[in-house]
Amino acid sequence: MSTLSILLQVASDFTPYAKMGAGIGSGLAAIGAGIGIGNIGRGALESIARQPEVTGDIRSNMIVAAALVEGAAFFAIVVCLLILFI
């Protein structure tokens, strides 16, 4: 038996674990993004409450930060889906 066939057999034995890990990973990515965006919103509301005159600047910075967090979460979910279906 060649080394490649042995490695392929071992890799096929771990396929269910890889799928379970991909599902857990995508769930954790979504939960992490929700927590991150929640913290961004909380901080923005506290800042607006302290200084209402800079509401526009805080809001625009909050939207940019939330978009970056959401983009990272989408990237993680896509990677997990690729692991799941490939």
CORHU-V614889 format. One line per field, one symbol per residue. burial: 1 if it has 9 or more other ideal C-beta (glycine too) atoms within 8 Angstrom, else 0. A space follows every 10 residues. Layout:
burial=???
This chain:
burial=0000010000 0000000110 1110110011 0110011001 1011001100 0001000110 1100110011 0110011011 101100
